[in-house]
Amino acid sequence: QLQLKESGPGLVKPSETLSLTCTVSGGSITNSNNFWGWIRQPPGKGLEWIGSISDSGDTFHNPSLKSRITISVDTSTNQFSLRLNSVTAADTAMYYCALDSGDIVLDGFHYYMDVWGTGTTVTVSS
Amino acid sequence: DIQVTQSPTSLSASVGDRVTITCRASQSISNYLNWYQQRPGKAPKLLISAASVLHSGVPSRFSGSGYGTDFTLTISSLQPEDFATYYCQQSYITPPWTFGQGTKVDIK
């Protein structure tokens, strides 16, 4: 079945750029109905949606992070990536990637995050 | 942007109890509301999509209801493995998405 796995540095210095990659296995990243998303969770806090990308490269961002985020997809390697620049201690969190499946449910077309990676911890510290 | 507010932020309950968690959206979102469960140290898991559709493999003691701005997640008979944090998430048409603040269910 489809699996997602995050990878990237666990420690990033303040003001630098956080870069994470999500590798998709057990299926193709190419599906016009789906988004591929990033979600984070600061220690002891709730979930925050960061952004999503379609396989064709259409992107959506959290307005509060929009100016600092770049999300990209590489269909040749079945991966999608997150870059968050100018990081501060407030960006310290567990970062998850997820499949945001698009499907007809009841009477409408819905998105729901039904496959998640296990998460990767990123600490921002000098 | 659409905000979603969950209540309560935490609750204590016993095995066998009926538990209800509510989620309110800042504007009407029809039935574009999902529910997730997160156990400590684990990634979230989808429970319910489209406000009321149980995801594959989710026990039938979980149910969701609501439309417009007010939604409910109900656990009919709380089991030991249900002690976790629950999140609602609005998925109205296209992103950006937002999560509720979470409701932690712990043992009384």
gemmi code that builds the backbone of each chain (N, CA, C; Angstrom):
import gemmi

chains = {
    "A": [
        ("GLN", (0.839, -1.177, 0.000), (0.000, 0.000, 0.000), (0.883, 1.239, 0.000)),
        ("LEU", (0.269, 2.377, -0.259), (1.014, 3.624, -0.347), (1.657, 3.961, 0.993)),
        ("GLN", (2.925, 4.362, 0.928), (3.634, 4.811, 2.120), (4.360, 6.102, 1.830)),
        ("LEU", (4.459, 6.951, 2.836), (5.164, 8.214, 2.713), (6.247, 8.273, 3.788)),
        ("LYS", (7.389, 8.872, 3.442), (8.491, 8.963, 4.395), (9.177, 10.306, 4.241)),
        ("GLU", (9.242, 11.040, 5.350), (9.915, 12.326, 5.361), (11.413, 12.142, 5.595)),
        ("SER", (12.203, 13.032, 5.014), (13.636, 13.020, 5.266), (14.170, 14.445, 5.196)),
        ("GLY", (15.266, 14.660, 5.919), (15.889, 15.966, 5.938), (16.633, 16.196, 7.222)),
        ("PRO", (17.363, 17.299, 7.315), (18.145, 17.591, 8.516), (17.263, 17.751, 9.745)),
        ("GLY", (17.726, 17.249, 10.859), (16.981, 17.392, 12.103), (17.279, 18.686, 12.833)),
        ("LEU", (18.332, 19.362, 12.413), (18.741, 20.600, 13.081), (19.030, 21.662, 12.031)),
        ("VAL", (18.420, 22.812, 12.197), (18.610, 23.933, 11.276), (18.929, 25.181, 12.110)),
        ("LYS", (19.855, 25.975, 11.634), (20.221, 27.203, 12.359), (19.220, 28.316, 12.077)),
        ("PRO", (19.004, 29.185, 13.051), (18.110, 30.330, 12.821), (18.552, 31.138, 11.606)),
        ("SER", (17.569, 31.629, 10.873), (17.701, 32.439, 9.649), (18.028, 31.598, 8.414)),
        ("GLU", (18.323, 30.311, 8.607), (18.619, 29.469, 7.450), (17.340, 28.838, 6.876)),
        ("THR", (17.527, 27.971, 5.892), (16.396, 27.368, 5.194), (16.226, 25.912, 5.593)),
        ("LEU", (15.007, 25.571, 5.966), (14.636, 24.193, 6.281), (14.224, 23.518, 4.973)),
        ("SER", (14.813, 22.355, 4.702), (14.471, 21.610, 3.481), (14.119, 20.173, 3.835)),
        ("LEU", (12.935, 19.766, 3.441), (12.476, 18.401, 3.692), (11.957, 17.784, 2.392)),
        ("THR", (12.117, 16.475, 2.307), (11.624, 15.716, 1.162), (10.706, 14.612, 1.654)),
        ("CYS", (9.653, 14.364, 0.915), (8.744, 13.255, 1.195), (8.813, 12.275, 0.021)),
        ("THR", (9.202, 11.039, 0.328), (9.300, 10.006, -0.696), (8.059, 9.127, -0.654)),
        ("VAL", (7.431, 8.990, -1.803), (6.212, 8.192, -1.918), (6.566, 6.821, -2.482)),
        ("SER", (6.153, 5.770, -1.803), (6.395, 4.409, -2.277), (5.093, 3.613, -2.283)),
        ("GLY", (5.059, 2.588, -3.100), (3.865, 1.746, -3.184), (2.793, 2.318, -4.080)),
        ("GLY", (3.115, 3.364, -4.821), (2.154, 3.985, -5.714), (2.768, 5.199, -6.382)),
        ("SER", (2.083, 5.722, -7.360), (2.599, 6.858, -8.115), (2.107, 8.173, -7.537)),
        ("ILE", (3.001, 9.156, -7.580), (2.639, 10.501, -7.121), (1.749, 11.190, -8.151)),
        ("THR", (1.634, 10.588, -9.326), (0.882, 11.191, -10.416), (-0.569, 10.749, -10.355)),
        ("ASN", (-1.412, 11.648, -9.903), (-2.851, 11.387, -9.859), (-3.546, 12.736, -9.819)),
        ("SER", (-4.271, 13.047, -10.854), (-4.796, 14.404, -10.982), (-5.812, 14.762, -9.913)),
        ("ASN", (-6.294, 13.791, -9.162), (-7.298, 14.095, -8.143), (-6.700, 14.401, -6.776)),
        ("ASN", (-5.415, 14.176, -6.603), (-4.825, 14.283, -5.273), (-3.960, 15.516, -5.087)),
        ("PHE", (-3.835, 15.927, -3.813), (-2.805, 16.852, -3.407), (-1.810, 16.101, -2.534)),
        ("TRP", (-0.623, 16.660, -2.423), (0.411, 16.147, -1.532), (0.762, 17.276, -0.570)),
        ("GLY", (0.618, 17.007, 0.716), (0.656, 18.099, 1.677), (1.700, 17.979, 2.756)),
        ("TRP", (1.958, 19.113, 3.388), (2.854, 19.213, 4.553), (2.062, 19.780, 5.731)),
        ("ILE", (2.274, 19.181, 6.873), (1.614, 19.579, 8.116), (2.690, 19.561, 9.206)),
        ("ARG", (2.620, 20.472, 10.153), (3.591, 20.453, 11.237), (2.895, 20.544, 12.587)),
        ("GLN", (3.652, 20.181, 13.625), (3.120, 20.160, 14.982), (4.219, 20.555, 15.950)),
        ("PRO", (4.200, 21.779, 16.446), (5.189, 22.180, 17.466), (5.043, 21.305, 18.707)),
        ("PRO", (6.095, 21.181, 19.478), (6.051, 20.323, 20.664), (4.897, 20.690, 21.595)),
        ("GLY", (4.062, 19.721, 21.907), (2.951, 19.926, 22.826), (1.784, 20.721, 22.281)),
        ("LYS", (1.802, 20.991, 20.979), (0.737, 21.820, 20.405), (-0.031, 21.059, 19.324)),
        ("GLY", (-0.943, 21.771, 18.669), (-1.801, 21.144, 17.683), (-1.209, 21.127, 16.285)),
        ("LEU", (-2.013, 20.626, 15.344), (-1.592, 20.485, 13.960), (-1.766, 21.796, 13.199)),
        ("GLU", (-0.791, 22.082, 12.348), (-0.863, 23.267, 11.491), (-0.624, 22.838, 10.052)),
        ("TRP", (-1.583, 23.091, 9.173), (-1.423, 22.809, 7.756), (-0.470, 23.836, 7.167)),
        ("ILE", (0.551, 23.351, 6.444), (1.566, 24.237, 5.865), (1.244, 24.557, 4.410)),
        ("GLY", (0.948, 23.520, 3.628), (0.680, 23.733, 2.221), (0.538, 22.423, 1.479)),
        ("SER", (0.113, 22.528, 0.208), (-0.111, 21.344, -0.618), (0.293, 21.623, -2.052)),
        ("ILE", (0.536, 20.533, -2.792), (0.871, 20.640, -4.204), (0.200, 19.509, -4.958)),
        ("SER", (-0.229, 19.785, -6.180), (-0.757, 18.735, -7.045), (0.390, 18.150, -7.873)),
        ("ASP", (0.138, 17.042, -8.553), (1.196, 16.448, -9.357), (1.565, 17.327, -10.545)),
        ("SER", (0.675, 18.239, -10.901), (0.972, 19.153, -12.005), (1.663, 20.419, -11.533)),
        ("GLY", (1.855, 20.541, -10.213), (2.606, 21.671, -9.683), (1.784, 22.819, -9.142)),
        ("ASP", (0.467, 22.719, -9.141), (-0.359, 23.751, -8.514), (-0.137, 23.715, -7.009)),
        ("THR", (0.145, 24.888, -6.435), (0.467, 24.929, -5.004), (-0.521, 25.791, -4.232)),
        ("PHE", (-0.669, 25.442, -2.969), (-1.513, 26.175, -2.025), (-0.719, 26.297, -0.735)),
        ("HIS", (-0.806, 27.470, -0.092), (0.000, 27.710, 1.095), (-0.831, 28.262, 2.230)),
        ("ASN", (-0.372, 27.979, 3.449), (-0.924, 28.638, 4.622), (-0.601, 30.128, 4.513)),
        ("PRO", (-1.621, 30.982, 4.560), (-1.354, 32.424, 4.399), (-0.349, 32.967, 5.404)),
        ("SER", (-0.299, 32.387, 6.588), (0.617, 32.903, 7.609), (2.071, 32.551, 7.317)),
        ("LEU", (2.295, 31.594, 6.414), (3.645, 31.146, 6.085), (3.994, 31.396, 4.632)),
        ("LYS", (3.054, 31.908, 3.872), (3.147, 31.911, 2.414), (4.449, 32.506, 1.881)),
        ("SER", (4.895, 33.606, 2.467), (6.065, 34.295, 1.916), (7.358, 33.506, 2.133)),
        ("ARG", (7.319, 32.499, 3.005), (8.544, 31.771, 3.339), (8.569, 30.357, 2.761)),
        ("ILE", (7.490, 29.928, 2.132), (7.351, 28.526, 1.734), (7.563, 28.325, 0.245)),
        ("THR", (8.246, 27.239, -0.087), (8.258, 26.732, -1.451), (7.971, 25.233, -1.393)),
        ("ILE", (6.960, 24.812, -2.123), (6.641, 23.384, -2.232), (6.784, 22.992, -3.684)),
        ("SER", (7.491, 21.878, -3.912), (7.733, 21.419, -5.278), (7.498, 19.919, -5.363)),
        ("VAL", (7.329, 19.439, -6.587), (7.106, 18.011, -6.810), (8.022, 17.538, -7.925)),
        ("ASP", (8.531, 16.329, -7.774), (9.360, 15.697, -8.793), (8.739, 14.344, -9.123)),
        ("THR", (7.983, 14.315, -10.211), (7.284, 13.069, -10.554), (8.256, 11.979, -10.994)),
        ("SER", (9.446, 12.351, -11.459), (10.414, 11.340, -11.922), (10.988, 10.532, -10.758)),
        ("THR", (11.022, 11.130, -9.570), (11.548, 10.433, -8.391), (10.458, 10.089, -7.390)),
        ("ASN", (9.219, 10.429, -7.722), (8.088, 10.171, -6.816), (8.280, 10.856, -5.459)),
        ("GLN", (8.730, 12.101, -5.507), (8.973, 12.856, -4.282), (8.364, 14.246, -4.384)),
        ("PHE", (8.044, 14.805, -3.228), (7.711, 16.210, -3.176), (8.451, 16.821, -1.988)),
        ("SER", (8.660, 18.138, -2.052), (9.575, 18.772, -1.108), (9.016, 20.060, -0.527)),
        ("LEU", (9.547, 20.414, 0.623), (9.201, 21.649, 1.322), (10.466, 22.421, 1.612)),
        ("ARG", (10.458, 23.686, 1.310), (11.502, 24.598, 1.740), (10.859, 25.729, 2.514)),
        ("LEU", (11.382, 25.997, 3.703), (10.890, 27.070, 4.563), (12.087, 27.934, 4.922)),
        ("ASN", (12.079, 29.165, 4.444), (13.268, 29.995, 4.670), (13.124, 30.888, 5.898)),
        ("SER", (14.247, 31.486, 6.274), (14.300, 32.417, 7.412), (13.683, 31.811, 8.671)),
        ("VAL", (14.114, 30.616, 9.024), (13.493, 29.926, 10.153), (13.887, 30.560, 11.489)),
        ("THR", (12.995, 30.413, 12.442), (13.230, 30.826, 13.824), (12.870, 29.651, 14.733)),
        ("ALA", (13.061, 29.860, 16.025), (12.734, 28.814, 16.991), (11.260, 28.410, 16.889)),
        ("ALA", (10.412, 29.315, 16.450), (8.977, 29.015, 16.319), (8.683, 27.975, 15.245)),
        ("ASP", (9.667, 27.693, 14.397), (9.501, 26.672, 13.356), (9.921, 25.289, 13.834)),
        ("THR", (10.395, 25.188, 15.061), (10.718, 23.886, 15.645), (9.436, 23.067, 15.773)),
        ("ALA", (9.432, 21.880, 15.177), (8.204, 21.090, 15.159), (8.472, 19.705, 14.596)),
        ("MET", (7.477, 18.828, 14.742), (7.420, 17.594, 13.975), (6.770, 17.955, 12.643)),
        ("TYR", (7.405, 17.555, 11.552), (6.878, 17.839, 10.225), (6.392, 16.531, 9.597)),
        ("TYR", (5.146, 16.555, 9.132), (4.554, 15.396, 8.478), (4.257, 15.710, 7.011)),
        ("CYS", (4.429, 14.698, 6.152), (3.866, 14.800, 4.813), (2.649, 13.874, 4.750)),
        ("ALA", (1.738, 14.182, 3.856), (0.494, 13.418, 3.790), (-0.094, 13.457, 2.388)),
        ("LEU", (-0.796, 12.388, 2.063), (-1.586, 12.332, 0.832), (-2.942, 12.944, 1.119)),
        ("ASP", (-3.281, 13.948, 0.358), (-4.573, 14.623, 0.479), (-5.441, 14.096, -0.673)),
        ("SER", (-6.122, 13.006, -0.411), (-6.873, 12.329, -1.467), (-8.097, 13.127, -1.865)),
        ("GLY", (-8.318, 13.209, -3.155), (-9.530, 13.831, -3.665), (-10.460, 12.750, -4.198)),
        ("ASP", (-11.706, 12.797, -3.772), (-12.630, 11.733, -4.161), (-14.063, 12.224, -4.041)),
        ("ILE", (-14.945, 11.557, -4.755), (-16.366, 11.860, -4.616), (-16.871, 11.129, -3.385)),
        ("VAL", (-17.373, 11.880, -2.434), (-17.917, 11.330, -1.194), (-19.313, 11.906, -1.020)),
        ("LEU", (-20.271, 11.031, -0.848), (-21.679, 11.445, -0.764), (-22.007, 12.270, -2.006)),
        ("ASP", (-22.298, 13.534, -1.823), (-22.787, 14.341, -2.939), (-21.781, 15.368, -3.425)),
        ("GLY", (-20.517, 15.211, -3.025), (-19.548, 16.215, -3.428), (-18.145, 15.670, -3.581)),
        ("PHE", (-17.253, 16.496, -4.103), (-15.847, 16.112, -4.256), (-15.102, 16.621, -3.027)),
        ("HIS", (-14.506, 15.701, -2.283), (-13.891, 16.035, -1.015), (-12.407, 15.695, -1.012)),
        ("TYR", (-11.667, 16.408, -0.182), (-10.281, 16.080, 0.102), (-10.163, 15.656, 1.566)),
        ("TYR", (-9.330, 14.657, 1.789), (-9.078, 14.185, 3.146), (-7.689, 13.562, 3.172)),
        ("MET", (-6.966, 13.755, 4.285), (-5.593, 13.264, 4.412), (-5.620, 11.852, 4.988)),
        ("ASP", (-5.519, 10.863, 4.104), (-5.717, 9.481, 4.541), (-4.448, 8.656, 4.608)),
        ("VAL", (-3.324, 9.195, 4.147), (-2.048, 8.504, 4.316), (-1.041, 9.539, 4.809)),
        ("TRP", (-0.379, 9.205, 5.906), (0.574, 10.119, 6.529), (1.937, 9.456, 6.641)),
        ("GLY", (2.985, 10.262, 6.567), (4.290, 9.768, 6.947), (4.393, 9.668, 8.459)),
        ("THR", (5.489, 9.108, 8.930), (5.677, 8.964, 10.374), (6.155, 10.247, 11.035)),
        ("GLY", (6.585, 11.198, 10.216), (7.009, 12.481, 10.748), (8.511, 12.558, 10.951)),
        ("THR", (9.033, 13.772, 10.874), (10.441, 14.017, 11.160), (10.552, 15.259, 12.031)),
        ("THR", (11.380, 15.165, 13.054), (11.543, 16.282, 13.976), (12.578, 17.261, 13.444)),
        ("VAL", (12.215, 18.527, 13.428), (13.143, 19.583, 13.038), (13.277, 20.563, 14.199)),
        ("THR", (14.496, 20.783, 14.604), (14.788, 21.742, 15.671), (15.558, 22.908, 15.080)),
        ("VAL", (15.118, 24.110, 15.398), (15.821, 25.309, 14.954), (16.612, 25.844, 16.145)),
        ("SER", (17.922, 25.771, 16.014), (18.788, 26.194, 17.118), (20.190, 26.447, 16.579)),
        ("SER", (20.883, 27.381, 17.211), (22.252, 27.649, 16.809), (23.216, 26.724, 17.526)),
    ],
    "B": [
        ("ASP", (-9.955, 33.605, 5.572), (-9.745, 32.168, 5.736), (-10.750, 31.593, 6.730)),
        ("ILE", (-11.036, 30.325, 6.545), (-12.004, 29.639, 7.394), (-11.319, 29.131, 8.656)),
        ("GLN", (-11.862, 29.493, 9.797), (-11.349, 29.004, 11.073), (-12.288, 27.933, 11.622)),
        ("VAL", (-11.726, 26.987, 12.343), (-12.532, 25.968, 13.001), (-12.150, 25.932, 14.477)),
        ("THR", (-13.166, 25.888, 15.320), (-12.967, 25.933, 16.763), (-13.551, 24.676, 17.388)),
        ("GLN", (-12.705, 23.926, 18.110), (-13.147, 22.705, 18.752), (-13.446, 22.957, 20.210)),
        ("SER", (-14.341, 22.155, 20.744), (-14.578, 22.169, 22.189), (-15.063, 20.791, 22.645)),
        ("PRO", (-14.683, 20.387, 23.875), (-13.756, 21.098, 24.747), (-12.311, 20.892, 24.293)),
        ("THR", (-11.367, 21.536, 24.935), (-9.955, 21.316, 24.623), (-9.453, 20.023, 25.251)),
        ("SER", (-10.100, 19.610, 26.321), (-9.768, 18.326, 26.926), (-10.979, 17.805, 27.687)),
        ("LEU", (-11.001, 16.508, 27.889), (-12.053, 15.895, 28.692), (-11.529, 14.610, 29.303)),
        ("SER", (-12.099, 14.287, 30.439), (-11.762, 13.035, 31.106), (-12.978, 12.119, 31.064)),
        ("ALA", (-12.754, 10.883, 30.711), (-13.863, 9.945, 30.588), (-13.410, 8.549, 30.976)),
        ("SER", (-14.376, 7.692, 31.188), (-14.101, 6.311, 31.578), (-14.410, 5.376, 30.419)),
        ("VAL", (-13.786, 4.208, 30.449), (-14.097, 3.182, 29.454), (-15.601, 2.901, 29.487)),
        ("GLY", (-16.206, 2.888, 28.305), (-17.637, 2.658, 28.184), (-18.464, 3.926, 28.087)),
        ("ASP", (-17.871, 5.062, 28.395), (-18.596, 6.332, 28.324), (-18.889, 6.714, 26.878)),
        ("ARG", (-19.934, 7.500, 26.725), (-20.232, 8.139, 25.441), (-19.564, 9.509, 25.454)),
        ("VAL", (-18.801, 9.798, 24.398), (-18.020, 11.037, 24.338), (-18.429, 11.824, 23.101)),
        ("THR", (-18.589, 13.131, 23.279), (-18.959, 14.006, 22.162), (-18.004, 15.184, 22.104)),
        ("ILE", (-17.488, 15.428, 20.912), (-16.587, 16.554, 20.648), (-17.234, 17.395, 19.554)),
        ("THR", (-17.172, 18.712, 19.732), (-17.800, 19.580, 18.738), (-16.760, 20.431, 18.008)),
        ("CYS", (-17.124, 20.824, 16.821), (-16.283, 21.647, 15.963), (-17.190, 22.667, 15.283)),
        ("ARG", (-16.804, 23.914, 15.354), (-17.603, 24.976, 14.753), (-16.766, 25.728, 13.736)),
        ("ALA", (-17.283, 25.909, 12.541), (-16.583, 26.648, 11.488), (-17.018, 28.107, 11.484)),
        ("SER", (-16.112, 28.964, 11.026), (-16.370, 30.411, 11.037), (-17.315, 30.834, 9.927)),
        ("GLN", (-17.582, 29.955, 8.981), (-18.569, 30.185, 7.936), (-19.110, 28.831, 7.516)),
        ("SER", (-20.190, 28.833, 6.772), (-20.750, 27.566, 6.334), (-19.786, 26.823, 5.415)),
        ("ILE", (-19.566, 25.551, 5.732), (-18.670, 24.727, 4.924), (-19.388, 23.461, 4.440)),
        ("SER", (-20.715, 23.520, 4.396), (-21.488, 22.354, 3.951), (-21.083, 21.151, 4.795)),
        ("ASN", (-20.632, 20.066, 4.166), (-20.155, 18.887, 4.924), (-18.667, 18.649, 4.700)),
        ("TYR", (-17.921, 19.714, 4.415), (-16.492, 19.594, 4.121), (-15.681, 19.627, 5.415)),
        ("LEU", (-15.811, 18.553, 6.183), (-15.198, 18.501, 7.505), (-14.701, 17.080, 7.756)),
        ("ASN", (-13.432, 16.977, 8.136), (-12.812, 15.682, 8.430), (-12.423, 15.616, 9.900)),
        ("TRP", (-12.353, 14.407, 10.428), (-11.919, 14.160, 11.805), (-10.722, 13.207, 11.811)),
        ("TYR", (-9.757, 13.495, 12.669), (-8.557, 12.685, 12.814), (-8.341, 12.336, 14.282)),
        ("GLN", (-7.678, 11.204, 14.485), (-7.247, 10.768, 15.813), (-5.727, 10.748, 15.835)),
        ("GLN", (-5.138, 11.257, 16.905), (-3.689, 11.186, 17.058), (-3.345, 10.620, 18.426)),
        ("ARG", (-2.714, 9.490, 18.414), (-2.207, 8.902, 19.653), (-0.826, 9.485, 19.941)),
        ("PRO", (-0.390, 9.489, 21.218), (0.900, 10.103, 21.556), (2.053, 9.511, 20.768)),
        ("GLY", (2.866, 10.385, 20.194), (4.047, 9.964, 19.460), (3.770, 9.393, 18.081)),
        ("LYS", (2.526, 9.463, 17.636), (2.158, 8.894, 16.344), (1.613, 9.968, 15.405)),
        ("ALA", (1.624, 9.626, 14.117), (1.001, 10.513, 13.140), (-0.521, 10.450, 13.267)),
        ("PRO", (-1.204, 11.509, 12.885), (-2.678, 11.466, 12.882), (-3.203, 10.390, 11.938)),
        ("LYS", (-4.410, 9.927, 12.249), (-5.102, 8.947, 11.411), (-6.489, 9.479, 11.074)),
        ("LEU", (-6.877, 9.317, 9.824), (-8.197, 9.761, 9.394), (-9.268, 8.859, 9.988)),
        ("LEU", (-10.274, 9.480, 10.602), (-11.426, 8.738, 11.120), (-12.649, 8.896, 10.219)),
        ("ILE", (-12.949, 10.148, 9.886), (-14.196, 10.476, 9.208), (-13.944, 11.556, 8.175)),
        ("SER", (-14.513, 11.392, 6.989), (-14.484, 12.434, 5.966), (-15.911, 12.875, 5.663)),
        ("ALA", (-16.011, 14.001, 4.995), (-17.323, 14.538, 4.604), (-18.309, 14.539, 5.786)),
        ("ALA", (-17.800, 14.894, 6.926), (-18.557, 15.080, 8.174), (-19.113, 13.795, 8.783)),
        ("SER", (-19.412, 12.775, 7.945), (-20.117, 11.615, 8.506), (-19.689, 10.277, 7.928)),
        ("VAL", (-18.746, 10.252, 7.001), (-18.379, 9.001, 6.335), (-17.188, 8.372, 7.048)),
        ("LEU", (-17.420, 7.202, 7.613), (-16.393, 6.498, 8.363), (-15.321, 5.982, 7.404)),
        ("HIS", (-14.054, 6.258, 7.708), (-12.961, 5.779, 6.875), (-12.817, 4.269, 7.041)),
        ("SER", (-12.283, 3.639, 6.023), (-12.088, 2.201, 6.031), (-11.299, 1.745, 7.261)),
        ("GLY", (-11.841, 0.740, 7.949), (-11.156, 0.164, 9.095), (-11.436, 0.845, 10.422)),
        ("VAL", (-12.145, 1.941, 10.400), (-12.446, 2.660, 11.647), (-13.643, 2.002, 12.334)),
        ("PRO", (-13.531, 1.724, 13.626), (-14.636, 1.047, 14.320), (-15.934, 1.837, 14.271)),
        ("SER", (-17.035, 1.108, 14.269), (-18.352, 1.741, 14.125), (-18.788, 2.514, 15.362)),
        ("ARG", (-18.050, 2.415, 16.457), (-18.396, 3.232, 17.633), (-18.111, 4.716, 17.375)),
        ("PHE", (-17.336, 5.005, 16.340), (-17.095, 6.396, 15.954), (-18.177, 6.830, 14.961)),
        ("SER", (-18.678, 8.028, 15.135), (-19.625, 8.575, 14.174), (-19.480, 10.086, 14.127)),
        ("GLY", (-19.841, 10.643, 12.990), (-19.777, 12.081, 12.804), (-21.087, 12.607, 12.260)),
        ("SER", (-21.389, 13.830, 12.606), (-22.606, 14.451, 12.097), (-22.398, 15.950, 11.989)),
        ("GLY", (-23.341, 16.588, 11.341), (-23.303, 18.038, 11.234), (-23.306, 18.515, 9.803)),
        ("TYR", (-23.632, 19.806, 9.657), (-23.687, 20.432, 8.328), (-23.666, 21.933, 8.530)),
        ("GLY", (-23.023, 22.622, 7.610), (-22.993, 24.085, 7.712), (-21.838, 24.564, 8.565)),
        ("THR", (-22.126, 24.911, 9.817), (-21.067, 25.414, 10.694), (-20.835, 24.554, 11.931)),
        ("ASP", (-21.738, 23.675, 12.264), (-21.639, 22.918, 13.513), (-21.562, 21.421, 13.258)),
        ("PHE", (-20.531, 20.791, 13.858), (-20.232, 19.394, 13.611), (-19.925, 18.692, 14.932)),
        ("THR", (-20.138, 17.382, 14.919), (-19.938, 16.589, 16.128), (-19.249, 15.282, 15.795)),
        ("LEU", (-18.277, 14.907, 16.620), (-17.689, 13.568, 16.607), (-18.162, 12.875, 17.881)),
        ("THR", (-18.710, 11.684, 17.734), (-19.195, 10.924, 18.878), (-18.502, 9.572, 18.929)),
        ("ILE", (-18.074, 9.208, 20.124), (-17.588, 7.853, 20.393), (-18.639, 7.225, 21.299)),
        ("SER", (-19.310, 6.191, 20.823), (-20.484, 5.685, 21.533), (-20.130, 4.954, 22.822)),
        ("SER", (-19.005, 4.266, 22.828), (-18.577, 3.531, 24.011), (-17.058, 3.531, 24.021)),
        ("LEU", (-16.495, 4.413, 24.814), (-15.053, 4.663, 24.795), (-14.273, 3.395, 25.156)),
        ("GLN", (-13.274, 3.099, 24.340), (-12.399, 1.947, 24.571), (-11.002, 2.430, 24.974)),
        ("PRO", (-10.210, 1.564, 25.612), (-8.877, 2.002, 26.071), (-8.012, 2.596, 24.953)),
        ("GLU", (-8.142, 2.065, 23.753), (-7.308, 2.561, 22.652), (-7.805, 3.905, 22.098)),
        ("ASP", (-8.928, 4.395, 22.584), (-9.483, 5.658, 22.099), (-8.941, 6.871, 22.862)),
        ("PHE", (-8.169, 6.631, 23.905), (-7.597, 7.765, 24.627), (-6.506, 8.360, 23.761)),
        ("ALA", (-6.768, 9.559, 23.285), (-5.963, 10.188, 22.242), (-6.422, 11.631, 22.107)),
        ("THR", (-5.810, 12.332, 21.150), (-6.251, 13.687, 20.819), (-6.959, 13.648, 19.467)),
        ("TYR", (-8.067, 14.364, 19.371), (-8.886, 14.374, 18.168), (-8.902, 15.775, 17.561)),
        ("TYR", (-8.786, 15.814, 16.244), (-8.758, 17.085, 15.511), (-9.827, 17.080, 14.423)),
        ("CYS", (-10.495, 18.205, 14.270), (-11.305, 18.409, 13.083), (-10.484, 19.232, 12.084)),
        ("GLN", (-10.853, 19.163, 10.830), (-10.147, 19.887, 9.768), (-11.156, 20.248, 8.688)),
        ("GLN", (-11.214, 21.523, 8.334), (-12.115, 21.911, 7.261), (-11.408, 21.713, 5.915)),
        ("SER", (-12.185, 21.210, 4.952), (-11.650, 20.939, 3.614), (-12.611, 21.523, 2.572)),
        ("TYR", (-12.998, 22.765, 2.814), (-14.021, 23.394, 1.988), (-13.457, 23.758, 0.625)),
        ("ILE", (-13.837, 23.007, -0.375), (-13.577, 23.184, -1.806), (-12.071, 23.091, -2.142)),
        ("THR", (-11.301, 24.152, -1.890), (-9.851, 24.117, -2.156), (-9.087, 24.671, -0.967)),
        ("PRO", (-7.796, 24.324, -0.861), (-6.988, 24.856, 0.252), (-6.930, 26.390, 0.200)),
        ("PRO", (-6.627, 27.089, 1.305), (-5.971, 26.548, 2.502), (-6.909, 25.815, 3.445)),
        ("TRP", (-6.398, 24.756, 4.048), (-7.120, 24.010, 5.064), (-6.751, 24.517, 6.443)),
        ("THR", (-7.609, 24.270, 7.417), (-7.300, 24.591, 8.804), (-7.785, 23.465, 9.712)),
        ("PHE", (-7.001, 23.253, 10.773), (-7.346, 22.276, 11.795), (-7.930, 22.987, 13.014)),
        ("GLY", (-8.785, 22.281, 13.722), (-9.178, 22.735, 15.038), (-8.016, 22.594, 16.011)),
        ("GLN", (-8.202, 23.119, 17.217), (-7.112, 23.160, 18.195), (-6.847, 21.807, 18.831)),
        ("GLY", (-7.755, 20.873, 18.650), (-7.593, 19.539, 19.214), (-8.355, 19.358, 20.516)),
        ("THR", (-8.796, 18.130, 20.752), (-9.455, 17.752, 21.998), (-8.755, 16.513, 22.541)),
        ("LYS", (-8.154, 16.659, 23.703), (-7.464, 15.528, 24.323), (-8.439, 14.753, 25.188)),
        ("VAL", (-8.561, 13.462, 24.935), (-9.432, 12.589, 25.715), (-8.536, 11.729, 26.600)),
        ("ASP", (-8.661, 11.900, 27.910), (-7.838, 11.076, 28.796), (-8.705, 10.339, 29.808)),
        ("ILE", (-8.039, 9.496, 30.576), (-8.741, 8.587, 31.477), (-9.139, 9.297, 32.754)),
        ("LYS", (-10.409, 9.150, 33.121), (-10.893, 9.742, 34.381), (-10.340, 8.929, 35.561)),
    ],
}
model = gemmi.Model(1)
for chain_id, residues in chains.items():
    chain = gemmi.Chain(chain_id)
    for i, (resn, *xyz) in enumerate(residues, 1):
        res = gemmi.Residue()
        res.name, res.seqid = resn, gemmi.SeqId(i, " ")
        for name, pos in zip(("N", "CA", "C"), xyz):
            atom = gemmi.Atom()
            atom.name, atom.element = name, gemmi.Element(name[0])
            atom.pos, atom.b_iso = gemmi.Position(*pos), 0.0
            res.add_atom(atom)
        chain.add_residue(res)
    model.add_chain(chain)
structure = gemmi.Structure()
structure.add_model(model)
structure.setup_entities()
